[in-house]
Amino acid sequence: METTTRKRKLRSFQPLWASTRKIQVAAQHSIPANVDVLIVGAGIGGALMALSLVKRNLTILAVDRRQPVQGSTLASTAMIQHEIDVPLHRLTAMLGQAKATRAWQRSAKAVETLTSLADNLDIDCGLERKKSLYLAGDAYGARALRAEVAAREKVGISATFLNAKQLHERFGLQRTAAIESAISASANPAQLTAGLWHNAQENGVSIVSDTEISDIRSVDDWNIVATSRGEIIQARHVVFCTGYEFLGAVANQEHRIISTWALATKPHHPRPSWLKDYVLWEGSDPYLYFRSTADGRIIAGGEDEDDPTAFQDPIKLRSKSKNLRAKLSALLKMPIAEPAYQWAAAFGMTADGLPIIGSVPGLSNVYAVMGYGGNGITYSQIAAEIVSSAILGHQDPDSGLFAFR
Ligand SMILES: Cc1cc2nc3c(=O)[nH]c(=O)nc-3n(C[C@H](O)[C@H](O)[C@H](O)COP(=O)(O)OP(=O)(O)OC[C@H]3O[C@@H](n4cnc5c(N)ncnc54)[C@H](O)[C@@H]3O)c2cc1C
Protein backbone atom coordinates (compact mmCIF):
# COMPACT_ATOMS: atom_id res chain seq x y z
CA MET A 1 0.00 0.00 0.00
CA GLU A 2 1.34 3.41 -0.98
CA THR A 3 1.34 5.31 2.31
CA THR A 4 2.41 8.73 1.16
CA THR A 5 1.62 11.33 -1.47
CA ARG A 6 3.65 11.59 -4.63
CA LYS A 7 5.06 15.07 -5.18
CA ARG A 8 3.91 16.72 -8.39
CA LYS A 9 4.20 20.18 -9.88
CA LEU A 10 0.98 21.89 -8.85
CA ARG A 11 1.07 25.16 -10.75
CA SER A 12 3.07 27.14 -13.31
CA PHE A 13 3.80 30.80 -13.95
CA GLN A 14 2.66 33.65 -11.72
CA PRO A 15 -0.74 33.54 -10.01
CA LEU A 16 -2.16 36.94 -9.07
CA TRP A 17 -2.26 36.07 -5.37
CA ALA A 18 1.47 35.33 -5.12
CA SER A 19 2.18 39.06 -5.17
CA THR A 20 -0.49 40.06 -2.65
CA ARG A 21 0.17 40.98 0.98
CA LYS A 22 -0.52 39.01 4.14
CA ILE A 23 -0.15 35.53 2.69
CA GLN A 24 2.81 34.48 4.84
CA VAL A 25 2.37 32.05 7.71
CA ALA A 26 5.32 31.63 10.07
CA ALA A 27 6.20 27.99 10.61
CA GLN A 28 8.19 26.49 13.50
CA HIS A 29 11.13 24.11 13.20
CA SER A 30 10.64 21.62 16.03
CA ILE A 31 8.33 18.67 15.59
CA PRO A 32 6.49 17.34 18.63
CA ALA A 33 6.86 13.58 19.17
CA ASN A 34 3.19 13.05 20.12
CA VAL A 35 0.05 14.78 18.87
CA ASP A 36 -3.66 14.12 18.92
CA VAL A 37 -4.14 15.26 15.33
CA LEU A 38 -1.60 15.50 12.53
CA ILE A 39 -2.82 17.44 9.50
CA VAL A 40 -0.80 16.86 6.35
CA GLY A 41 -1.04 19.91 4.08
CA ALA A 42 -1.18 23.63 4.83
CA GLY A 43 -3.51 24.86 2.09
CA ILE A 44 -7.13 25.90 2.50
CA GLY A 45 -8.10 22.27 3.19
CA GLY A 46 -5.68 21.91 6.09
CA ALA A 47 -6.53 25.35 7.46
CA LEU A 48 -10.26 24.69 7.64
CA MET A 49 -9.58 21.24 9.10
CA ALA A 50 -7.37 22.72 11.83
CA LEU A 51 -9.92 25.41 12.71
CA SER A 52 -12.71 22.88 12.99
CA LEU A 53 -10.73 21.11 15.72
CA VAL A 54 -9.40 23.99 17.84
CA LYS A 55 -10.68 24.67 21.38
CA ARG A 56 -11.25 20.94 21.94
CA ASN A 57 -8.25 20.33 24.11
CA LEU A 58 -6.40 18.52 21.30
CA THR A 59 -2.76 18.97 20.32
CA ILE A 60 -2.78 19.72 16.60
CA LEU A 61 0.22 19.79 14.26
CA ALA A 62 0.15 20.67 10.55
CA VAL A 63 3.07 19.61 8.35
CA ASP A 64 3.68 20.69 4.75
CA ARG A 65 6.42 19.73 2.30
CA ARG A 66 6.23 23.31 0.96
CA GLN A 67 5.70 26.62 2.72
CA PRO A 68 2.09 27.11 3.91
CA VAL A 69 -0.31 28.38 1.21
CA GLN A 70 2.10 27.57 -1.63
CA GLY A 71 0.20 24.61 -3.13
CA SER A 72 -2.85 24.71 -5.41
CA THR A 73 -4.59 27.19 -3.13
CA LEU A 74 -2.28 29.93 -4.41
CA ALA A 75 -3.51 29.27 -7.97
CA SER A 76 -7.23 29.18 -7.17
CA THR A 77 -9.57 31.69 -8.78
CA ALA A 78 -11.65 31.39 -5.60
CA MET A 79 -15.22 31.59 -6.80
CA ILE A 80 -16.80 30.16 -3.67
CA GLN A 81 -19.90 28.48 -5.02
CA HIS A 82 -22.62 26.13 -3.86
CA GLU A 83 -23.32 25.14 -7.48
CA ILE A 84 -21.57 21.84 -8.09
CA ASP A 85 -19.98 21.27 -11.51
CA VAL A 86 -22.48 18.48 -12.16
CA PRO A 87 -25.98 20.08 -12.24
CA LEU A 88 -28.53 18.77 -9.75
CA HIS A 89 -30.82 17.23 -12.36
CA ARG A 90 -27.87 15.35 -13.85
CA LEU A 91 -26.47 14.30 -10.47
CA THR A 92 -29.97 13.03 -9.61
CA ALA A 93 -29.85 10.82 -12.71
CA MET A 94 -26.42 9.54 -11.59
CA LEU A 95 -26.95 9.05 -7.84
CA GLY A 96 -30.70 9.21 -7.23
CA GLN A 97 -32.74 12.07 -5.84
CA ALA A 98 -31.88 11.66 -2.15
CA LYS A 99 -28.09 11.65 -2.51
CA ALA A 100 -27.94 14.34 -5.16
CA THR A 101 -30.17 16.64 -3.12
CA ARG A 102 -28.12 16.12 0.02
CA ALA A 103 -24.89 16.91 -1.86
CA TRP A 104 -26.31 20.15 -3.26
CA GLN A 105 -27.86 21.21 0.04
CA ARG A 106 -24.67 20.44 1.92
CA SER A 107 -22.70 22.51 -0.56
CA ALA A 108 -25.02 25.51 -0.10
CA LYS A 109 -24.71 25.24 3.68
CA ALA A 110 -20.92 25.01 3.45
CA VAL A 111 -20.64 28.28 1.51
CA GLU A 112 -22.72 30.04 4.16
CA THR A 113 -20.66 28.55 7.00
CA LEU A 114 -17.37 29.43 5.35
CA THR A 115 -18.31 33.03 4.55
CA SER A 116 -19.60 33.53 8.11
CA LEU A 117 -16.38 32.03 9.48
CA ALA A 118 -14.22 34.44 7.47
CA ASP A 119 -16.42 37.34 8.62
CA ASN A 120 -16.44 36.30 12.27
CA LEU A 121 -12.65 35.91 12.31
CA ASP A 122 -12.39 39.28 10.57
CA ILE A 123 -10.02 37.90 7.94
CA ASP A 124 -8.90 40.62 5.53
CA CYS A 125 -9.15 38.68 2.26
CA GLY A 126 -11.40 40.70 -0.03
CA LEU A 127 -14.33 38.40 0.73
CA GLU A 128 -17.43 39.52 -1.15
CA ARG A 129 -20.81 37.81 -1.18
CA LYS A 130 -22.08 37.46 -4.73
CA LYS A 131 -24.84 36.05 -6.86
CA SER A 132 -24.08 33.60 -9.59
CA LEU A 133 -25.07 33.47 -13.23
CA TYR A 134 -24.86 30.11 -14.94
CA LEU A 135 -25.04 30.62 -18.70
CA ALA A 136 -26.40 28.12 -21.20
CA GLY A 137 -23.62 26.67 -23.35
CA ASP A 138 -22.77 23.78 -25.62
CA ALA A 139 -23.09 21.14 -22.87
CA TYR A 140 -26.20 22.46 -21.12
CA GLY A 141 -28.62 24.50 -23.24
CA ALA A 142 -31.84 26.33 -22.39
CA ARG A 143 -33.88 23.15 -21.99
CA ALA A 144 -31.35 21.64 -19.57
CA LEU A 145 -31.23 24.87 -17.57
CA ARG A 146 -35.03 24.90 -17.28
CA ALA A 147 -34.91 21.29 -16.00
CA GLU A 148 -32.16 22.32 -13.59
CA VAL A 149 -34.20 25.18 -12.10
CA ALA A 150 -37.16 22.82 -11.65
CA ALA A 151 -34.90 20.26 -9.91
CA ARG A 152 -33.46 22.88 -7.56
CA GLU A 153 -36.85 24.43 -6.75
CA LYS A 154 -38.25 21.02 -5.92
CA VAL A 155 -35.74 20.63 -3.07
CA GLY A 156 -35.76 24.22 -1.86
CA ILE A 157 -32.54 25.48 -3.47
CA SER A 158 -33.53 28.83 -4.88
CA ALA A 159 -32.72 29.54 -8.53
CA THR A 160 -34.30 31.74 -11.17
CA PHE A 161 -34.53 30.83 -14.84
CA LEU A 162 -33.76 33.69 -17.22
CA ASN A 163 -34.71 33.34 -20.86
CA ALA A 164 -32.63 34.88 -23.64
CA LYS A 165 -34.62 38.14 -23.63
CA GLN A 166 -34.43 38.60 -19.84
CA LEU A 167 -30.72 37.79 -19.86
CA HIS A 168 -30.06 40.31 -22.59
CA GLU A 169 -32.19 43.05 -21.02
CA ARG A 170 -30.60 42.74 -17.59
CA PHE A 171 -27.01 41.84 -18.46
CA GLY A 172 -26.56 42.54 -22.17
CA LEU A 173 -25.42 38.92 -22.61
CA GLN A 174 -26.42 36.84 -25.61
CA ARG A 175 -27.11 33.26 -24.60
CA THR A 176 -30.26 31.16 -24.94
CA ALA A 177 -30.80 31.12 -21.15
CA ALA A 178 -29.18 31.42 -17.72
CA ILE A 179 -29.77 30.52 -14.08
CA GLU A 180 -29.44 33.27 -11.51
CA SER A 181 -28.90 32.27 -7.90
CA ALA A 182 -27.63 33.66 -4.61
CA ILE A 183 -25.21 32.19 -1.99
CA SER A 184 -21.87 32.55 -3.85
CA ALA A 185 -18.83 34.54 -2.79
CA SER A 186 -15.30 35.34 -3.87
CA ALA A 187 -12.08 36.12 -2.02
CA ASN A 188 -8.32 36.21 -2.24
CA PRO A 189 -7.77 32.50 -1.46
CA ALA A 190 -4.20 32.99 -0.23
CA GLN A 191 -5.16 35.73 2.24
CA LEU A 192 -8.19 33.73 3.34
CA THR A 193 -6.05 30.65 3.98
CA ALA A 194 -3.25 32.56 5.70
CA GLY A 195 -5.85 34.30 7.88
CA LEU A 196 -7.35 30.94 8.85
CA TRP A 197 -3.88 29.61 9.73
CA HIS A 198 -3.05 32.70 11.81
CA ASN A 199 -6.21 32.12 13.77
CA ALA A 200 -5.47 28.41 14.17
CA GLN A 201 -1.98 29.28 15.45
CA GLU A 202 -3.47 31.71 17.98
CA ASN A 203 -5.52 28.75 19.17
CA GLY A 204 -2.48 26.55 19.70
CA VAL A 205 -2.05 24.79 16.34
CA SER A 206 1.61 24.25 15.35
CA ILE A 207 2.80 24.37 11.74
CA VAL A 208 6.00 22.87 10.39
CA SER A 209 6.92 23.56 6.76
CA ASP A 210 9.39 22.15 4.22
CA THR A 211 8.90 18.73 5.78
CA GLU A 212 7.33 15.81 4.04
CA ILE A 213 5.27 13.04 5.57
CA SER A 214 6.97 10.05 4.00
CA ASP A 215 5.38 6.99 5.61
CA ILE A 216 2.63 5.98 7.96
CA ARG A 217 1.80 2.78 9.85
CA SER A 218 -1.09 2.14 12.21
CA VAL A 219 -0.19 0.32 15.42
CA ASP A 220 -3.25 -0.38 17.54
CA ASP A 221 -5.04 2.96 17.87
CA TRP A 222 -1.99 5.05 17.07
CA ASN A 223 -0.25 6.04 13.88
CA ILE A 224 3.50 6.07 13.59
CA VAL A 225 4.40 8.67 11.01
CA ALA A 226 7.81 9.24 9.45
CA THR A 227 9.00 12.60 8.13
CA SER A 228 11.56 13.40 5.44
CA ARG A 229 13.73 14.82 8.25
CA GLY A 230 14.02 11.34 9.77
CA GLU A 231 11.78 12.15 12.71
CA ILE A 232 8.91 10.02 13.95
CA ILE A 233 5.59 11.48 15.06
CA GLN A 234 3.10 9.45 17.03
CA ALA A 235 -0.37 10.69 16.14
CA ARG A 236 -3.78 9.52 17.31
CA HIS A 237 -5.45 10.88 14.16
CA VAL A 238 -3.96 11.81 10.79
CA VAL A 239 -5.76 13.81 8.11
CA PHE A 240 -4.35 14.09 4.60
CA CYS A 241 -5.46 17.48 3.22
CA THR A 242 -2.98 17.20 0.40
CA GLY A 243 -5.01 18.55 -2.50
CA TYR A 244 -4.01 17.13 -5.87
CA GLU A 245 -1.06 15.28 -4.34
CA PHE A 246 -3.40 12.63 -3.09
CA LEU A 247 -2.57 9.62 -1.00
CA GLY A 248 -1.49 6.71 -3.23
CA ALA A 249 -3.46 4.21 -1.12
CA VAL A 250 -6.78 5.78 -2.07
CA ALA A 251 -6.11 6.97 -5.61
CA ASN A 252 -8.50 5.50 -8.16
CA GLN A 253 -9.68 5.86 -11.73
CA GLU A 254 -12.55 8.07 -10.63
CA HIS A 255 -10.17 10.79 -9.63
CA ARG A 256 -8.30 12.37 -12.52
CA ILE A 257 -5.81 15.20 -12.67
CA ILE A 258 -6.16 17.53 -15.64
CA SER A 259 -4.78 20.98 -16.60
CA THR A 260 -6.47 24.36 -16.27
CA TRP A 261 -5.61 27.99 -17.05
CA ALA A 262 -6.44 31.39 -15.53
CA LEU A 263 -5.75 35.08 -16.02
CA ALA A 264 -6.25 38.38 -14.19
CA THR A 265 -6.39 41.81 -15.82
CA LYS A 266 -4.94 45.00 -14.36
CA PRO A 267 -7.10 46.78 -11.74
CA HIS A 268 -9.88 49.11 -12.93
CA HIS A 269 -10.37 47.22 -16.17
CA PRO A 270 -13.52 48.36 -18.05
CA ARG A 271 -16.34 45.95 -17.16
CA PRO A 272 -20.13 45.91 -16.95
CA SER A 273 -21.37 47.52 -13.71
CA TRP A 274 -23.30 44.38 -12.67
CA LEU A 275 -20.15 42.21 -12.72
CA LYS A 276 -19.08 43.32 -9.23
CA ASP A 277 -22.09 41.47 -7.78
CA TYR A 278 -21.82 38.21 -9.75
CA VAL A 279 -19.64 35.22 -10.45
CA LEU A 280 -20.29 33.70 -13.88
CA TRP A 281 -19.75 30.30 -15.43
CA GLU A 282 -21.20 28.46 -18.37
CA GLY A 283 -22.63 25.07 -19.22
CA SER A 284 -19.97 24.38 -21.84
CA ASP A 285 -17.13 21.93 -22.15
CA PRO A 286 -14.54 23.32 -21.59
CA TYR A 287 -16.23 26.09 -19.68
CA LEU A 288 -15.32 29.72 -19.19
CA TYR A 289 -15.81 31.25 -15.75
CA PHE A 290 -15.07 34.73 -14.51
CA ARG A 291 -15.58 37.29 -11.80
CA SER A 292 -14.18 40.66 -10.77
CA THR A 293 -12.25 41.84 -7.71
CA ALA A 294 -12.97 44.84 -5.49
CA ASP A 295 -10.18 46.79 -7.24
CA GLY A 296 -11.72 46.12 -10.65
CA ARG A 297 -9.66 43.30 -12.08
CA ILE A 298 -11.40 40.64 -14.12
CA ILE A 299 -10.31 37.11 -13.23
CA ALA A 300 -11.18 34.40 -15.75
CA GLY A 301 -10.38 30.74 -16.07
CA GLY A 302 -11.14 27.53 -17.88
CA GLU A 303 -9.85 26.00 -21.14
CA ASP A 304 -9.33 22.72 -19.24
CA GLU A 305 -7.48 19.89 -20.97
CA ASP A 306 -7.22 16.23 -20.01
CA ASP A 307 -3.42 16.16 -20.24
CA PRO A 308 -2.23 16.46 -16.59
CA THR A 309 1.04 18.18 -17.52
CA ALA A 310 -0.14 20.55 -20.28
CA PHE A 311 -0.32 23.39 -17.73
CA GLN A 312 3.48 23.53 -17.63
CA ASP A 313 3.80 24.49 -21.30
CA PRO A 314 4.60 28.22 -21.85
CA ILE A 315 3.35 28.17 -25.45
CA LYS A 316 0.03 26.73 -24.31
CA LEU A 317 -0.17 29.40 -21.63
CA ARG A 318 -0.14 32.07 -24.35
CA SER A 319 -2.71 30.35 -26.55
CA LYS A 320 -5.03 29.49 -23.65
CA SER A 321 -4.84 33.02 -22.34
CA LYS A 322 -5.65 34.32 -25.82
CA ASN A 323 -8.68 32.01 -25.99
CA LEU A 324 -9.93 33.07 -22.58
CA ARG A 325 -9.63 36.75 -23.56
CA ALA A 326 -11.38 36.14 -26.88
CA LYS A 327 -14.28 34.27 -25.25
CA LEU A 328 -14.65 36.91 -22.55
CA SER A 329 -14.48 39.72 -25.05
CA ALA A 330 -17.12 38.10 -27.30
CA LEU A 331 -19.46 37.52 -24.37
CA LEU A 332 -19.07 40.95 -22.73
CA LYS A 333 -18.79 42.71 -26.11
CA MET A 334 -15.79 44.73 -25.01
CA PRO A 335 -12.04 44.44 -25.57
CA ILE A 336 -10.09 42.65 -22.82
CA ALA A 337 -6.60 44.08 -22.37
CA GLU A 338 -3.42 42.00 -22.16
CA PRO A 339 -3.64 40.30 -18.72
CA ALA A 340 -1.42 41.43 -15.86
CA TYR A 341 -1.17 37.81 -14.65
CA GLN A 342 -1.53 34.49 -16.45
CA TRP A 343 -1.07 31.14 -14.78
CA ALA A 344 -1.90 27.47 -15.11
CA ALA A 345 -2.28 24.56 -12.74
CA ALA A 346 -3.12 20.95 -12.12
CA PHE A 347 -6.78 20.43 -11.34
CA GLY A 348 -8.70 17.44 -9.93
CA MET A 349 -11.90 15.93 -11.26
CA THR A 350 -14.28 13.19 -10.19
CA ALA A 351 -16.96 11.69 -12.45
CA ASP A 352 -19.83 12.88 -10.26
CA GLY A 353 -18.22 16.20 -9.34
CA LEU A 354 -18.29 15.28 -5.63
CA PRO A 355 -15.29 15.19 -3.32
CA ILE A 356 -13.94 12.06 -1.71
CA ILE A 357 -13.80 12.38 2.07
CA GLY A 358 -13.29 9.46 4.40
CA SER A 359 -11.27 6.97 6.42
CA VAL A 360 -8.35 5.41 4.62
CA PRO A 361 -8.84 1.63 4.36
CA GLY A 362 -6.16 -0.42 6.11
CA LEU A 363 -5.14 2.33 8.54
CA SER A 364 -6.85 3.34 11.75
CA ASN A 365 -7.94 6.93 12.44
CA VAL A 366 -6.44 8.11 9.15
CA TYR A 367 -8.58 10.24 6.86
CA ALA A 368 -8.02 11.65 3.41
CA VAL A 369 -9.89 14.36 1.56
CA MET A 370 -9.48 14.67 -2.18
CA GLY A 371 -11.19 14.94 -5.53
CA TYR A 372 -11.72 18.65 -5.42
CA GLY A 373 -12.62 20.26 -8.74
CA GLY A 374 -14.16 23.67 -9.30
CA ASN A 375 -15.70 23.62 -5.82
CA GLY A 376 -12.51 22.82 -3.92
CA ILE A 377 -12.91 25.63 -1.40
CA THR A 378 -16.53 24.74 -0.61
CA TYR A 379 -15.59 21.06 -0.39
CA SER A 380 -12.72 21.85 1.99
CA GLN A 381 -15.33 23.23 4.39
CA ILE A 382 -17.51 20.10 4.03
CA ALA A 383 -14.45 17.89 4.60
CA ALA A 384 -13.53 19.83 7.75
CA GLU A 385 -17.05 19.31 9.12
CA ILE A 386 -17.19 15.58 8.33
CA VAL A 387 -13.67 14.64 9.46
CA SER A 388 -13.73 16.76 12.62
CA SER A 389 -17.01 15.07 13.59
CA ALA A 390 -15.40 11.65 13.15
CA ILE A 391 -12.35 12.69 15.21
CA LEU A 392 -14.57 14.08 17.95
CA GLY A 393 -16.56 10.85 18.02
CA HIS A 394 -19.74 11.87 16.19
CA GLN A 395 -20.84 10.60 12.82
CA ASP A 396 -21.79 13.23 10.31
CA PRO A 397 -25.08 12.29 8.60
CA ASP A 398 -23.53 12.90 5.17
CA SER A 399 -20.31 10.95 5.74
CA GLY A 400 -21.50 8.04 3.57
CA LEU A 401 -22.29 10.38 0.72
CA PHE A 402 -18.67 11.41 0.18
CA ALA A 403 -16.88 8.25 1.39
CA PHE A 404 -14.32 6.44 -0.82
CA ARG A 405 -16.03 4.91 -3.82
C1 LIG B 1 -6.56 27.35 -11.34
C2 LIG B 1 -7.49 26.86 -10.28
C3 LIG B 1 -8.70 27.48 -10.12
C4 LIG B 1 -9.57 27.05 -9.11
N1 LIG B 1 -10.72 27.74 -8.93
C5 LIG B 1 -11.53 27.40 -7.90
C6 LIG B 1 -12.67 28.18 -7.63
O1 LIG B 1 -12.97 29.16 -8.33
N2 LIG B 1 -13.44 27.82 -6.56
C7 LIG B 1 -13.13 26.75 -5.78
O2 LIG B 1 -13.86 26.46 -4.82
N3 LIG B 1 -12.04 25.99 -6.03
C8 LIG B 1 -11.23 26.30 -7.06
N4 LIG B 1 -10.13 25.57 -7.31
C9 LIG B 1 -9.86 24.39 -6.47
C10 LIG B 1 -9.31 24.80 -5.10
O3 LIG B 1 -8.53 25.94 -5.23
C11 LIG B 1 -8.50 23.66 -4.56
O4 LIG B 1 -9.32 22.52 -4.45
C12 LIG B 1 -7.95 24.00 -3.18
O5 LIG B 1 -7.22 25.19 -3.17
C13 LIG B 1 -7.09 22.86 -2.73
O6 LIG B 1 -6.65 23.17 -1.43
P1 LIG B 1 -5.88 22.07 -0.64
O7 LIG B 1 -5.54 22.65 0.68
O8 LIG B 1 -6.67 20.81 -0.68
O9 LIG B 1 -4.59 21.80 -1.51
P2 LIG B 1 -3.20 22.62 -1.57
O10 LIG B 1 -3.41 24.07 -1.51
O11 LIG B 1 -2.45 22.08 -2.73
O12 LIG B 1 -2.51 22.20 -0.22
C14 LIG B 1 -2.10 20.86 -0.03
C15 LIG B 1 -0.72 20.88 0.59
O13 LIG B 1 -0.36 19.55 0.93
C16 LIG B 1 1.05 19.48 0.90
N5 LIG B 1 1.45 18.08 0.83
C17 LIG B 1 1.09 17.15 -0.07
N6 LIG B 1 1.63 15.96 0.24
C18 LIG B 1 2.38 16.15 1.36
C19 LIG B 1 3.19 15.27 2.17
N7 LIG B 1 3.35 13.98 1.90
N8 LIG B 1 3.81 15.81 3.23
C20 LIG B 1 3.66 17.12 3.54
N9 LIG B 1 2.90 17.98 2.82
C21 LIG B 1 2.26 17.49 1.73
C22 LIG B 1 1.41 20.27 -0.36
O14 LIG B 1 2.72 20.75 -0.30
C23 LIG B 1 0.36 21.39 -0.34
O15 LIG B 1 0.88 22.59 0.16
C24 LIG B 1 -9.22 25.96 -8.29
C25 LIG B 1 -7.99 25.33 -8.45
C26 LIG B 1 -7.12 25.77 -9.42
C27 LIG B 1 -5.81 25.09 -9.57
The ligand as an SDF file (V2000), in Angstrom:
LIG
                    3D

 53 58  0  0  0  0  0  0  0  0999 V2000
   -6.5620   27.3490  -11.3440 C   0  0  0  0  0  0  0  0  0  0  0  0
   -7.4940   26.8580  -10.2800 C   0  0  0  0  0  0  0  0  0  0  0  0
   -8.7030   27.4810  -10.1180 C   0  0  0  0  0  0  0  0  0  0  0  0
   -9.5650   27.0520   -9.1070 C   0  0  0  0  0  0  0  0  0  0  0  0
  -10.7160   27.7360   -8.9290 N   0  0  0  0  0  0  0  0  0  0  0  0
  -11.5290   27.4050   -7.9050 C   0  0  0  0  0  0  0  0  0  0  0  0
  -12.6660   28.1800   -7.6320 C   0  0  0  0  0  0  0  0  0  0  0  0
  -12.9700   29.1640   -8.3250 O   0  0  0  0  0  0  0  0  0  0  0  0
  -13.4440   27.8200   -6.5650 N   0  0  0  0  0  0  0  0  0  0  0  0
  -13.1300   26.7460   -5.7770 C   0  0  0  0  0  0  0  0  0  0  0  0
  -13.8610   26.4590   -4.8170 O   0  0  0  0  0  0  0  0  0  0  0  0
  -12.0400   25.9900   -6.0260 N   0  0  0  0  0  0  0  0  0  0  0  0
  -11.2320   26.2980   -7.0580 C   0  0  0  0  0  0  0  0  0  0  0  0
  -10.1270   25.5650   -7.3130 N   0  0  0  0  0  0  0  0  0  0  0  0
   -9.8570   24.3940   -6.4660 C   0  0  0  0  0  0  0  0  0  0  0  0
   -9.3110   24.8000   -5.1040 C   0  0  0  0  0  0  0  0  0  0  0  0
   -8.5320   25.9390   -5.2270 O   0  0  0  0  0  0  0  0  0  0  0  0
   -8.4980   23.6600   -4.5620 C   0  0  0  0  0  0  0  0  0  0  0  0
   -9.3160   22.5170   -4.4530 O   0  0  0  0  0  0  0  0  0  0  0  0
   -7.9550   23.9970   -3.1830 C   0  0  0  0  0  0  0  0  0  0  0  0
   -7.2210   25.1860   -3.1730 O   0  0  0  0  0  0  0  0  0  0  0  0
   -7.0890   22.8630   -2.7300 C   0  0  0  0  0  0  0  0  0  0  0  0
   -6.6460   23.1690   -1.4320 O   0  0  0  0  0  0  0  0  0  0  0  0
   -5.8820   22.0700   -0.6420 P   0  0  0  0  0  0  0  0  0  0  0  0
   -5.5440   22.6500    0.6810 O   0  0  0  0  0  0  0  0  0  0  0  0
   -6.6670   20.8120   -0.6760 O   0  0  0  0  0  0  0  0  0  0  0  0
   -4.5890   21.8000   -1.5070 O   0  0  0  0  0  0  0  0  0  0  0  0
   -3.2040   22.6220   -1.5740 P   0  0  0  0  0  0  0  0  0  0  0  0
   -3.4140   24.0730   -1.5100 O   0  0  0  0  0  0  0  0  0  0  0  0
   -2.4460   22.0800   -2.7290 O   0  0  0  0  0  0  0  0  0  0  0  0
   -2.5080   22.1980   -0.2190 O   0  0  0  0  0  0  0  0  0  0  0  0
   -2.0990   20.8600   -0.0250 C   0  0  0  0  0  0  0  0  0  0  0  0
   -0.7240   20.8800    0.5950 C   0  0  0  0  0  0  0  0  0  0  0  0
   -0.3600   19.5450    0.9300 O   0  0  0  0  0  0  0  0  0  0  0  0
    1.0490   19.4830    0.8960 C   0  0  0  0  0  0  0  0  0  0  0  0
    1.4510   18.0810    0.8350 N   0  0  0  0  0  0  0  0  0  0  0  0
    1.0940   17.1470   -0.0750 C   0  0  0  0  0  0  0  0  0  0  0  0
    1.6290   15.9550    0.2370 N   0  0  0  0  0  0  0  0  0  0  0  0
    2.3850   16.1470    1.3640 C   0  0  0  0  0  0  0  0  0  0  0  0
    3.1920   15.2720    2.1720 C   0  0  0  0  0  0  0  0  0  0  0  0
    3.3480   13.9830    1.8980 N   0  0  0  0  0  0  0  0  0  0  0  0
    3.8070   15.8120    3.2330 N   0  0  0  0  0  0  0  0  0  0  0  0
    3.6620   17.1220    3.5420 C   0  0  0  0  0  0  0  0  0  0  0  0
    2.9040   17.9770    2.8180 N   0  0  0  0  0  0  0  0  0  0  0  0
    2.2590   17.4930    1.7330 C   0  0  0  0  0  0  0  0  0  0  0  0
    1.4110   20.2700   -0.3640 C   0  0  0  0  0  0  0  0  0  0  0  0
    2.7250   20.7500   -0.2970 O   0  0  0  0  0  0  0  0  0  0  0  0
    0.3650   21.3930   -0.3400 C   0  0  0  0  0  0  0  0  0  0  0  0
    0.8840   22.5930    0.1620 O   0  0  0  0  0  0  0  0  0  0  0  0
   -9.2160   25.9570   -8.2910 C   0  0  0  0  0  0  0  0  0  0  0  0
   -7.9890   25.3290   -8.4500 C   0  0  0  0  0  0  0  0  0  0  0  0
   -7.1250   25.7670   -9.4250 C   0  0  0  0  0  0  0  0  0  0  0  0
   -5.8110   25.0940   -9.5670 C   0  0  0  0  0  0  0  0  0  0  0  0
  1  2  1  0
  2  3  1  0
  2 52  2  0
  3  4  2  0
  4  5  1  0
  4 50  1  0
  5  6  2  0
  6  7  1  0
  6 13  1  0
  7  8  2  0
  7  9  1  0
  9 10  1  0
 10 11  2  0
 10 12  1  0
 12 13  2  0
 13 14  1  0
 14 15  1  0
 14 50  1  0
 15 16  1  0
 16 17  1  0
 16 18  1  0
 18 19  1  0
 18 20  1  0
 20 21  1  0
 20 22  1  0
 22 23  1  0
 23 24  1  0
 24 25  2  0
 24 26  1  0
 24 27  1  0
 27 28  1  0
 28 29  2  0
 28 30  1  0
 28 31  1  0
 31 32  1  0
 32 33  1  0
 33 34  1  0
 33 48  1  0
 34 35  1  0
 35 36  1  0
 35 46  1  0
 36 37  1  0
 36 45  1  0
 37 38  2  0
 38 39  1  0
 39 40  1  0
 39 45  2  0
 40 41  1  0
 40 42  2  0
 42 43  1  0
 43 44  2  0
 44 45  1  0
 46 47  1  0
 46 48  1  0
 48 49  1  0
 50 51  2  0
 51 52  1  0
 52 53  1  0
M  END
$$$$
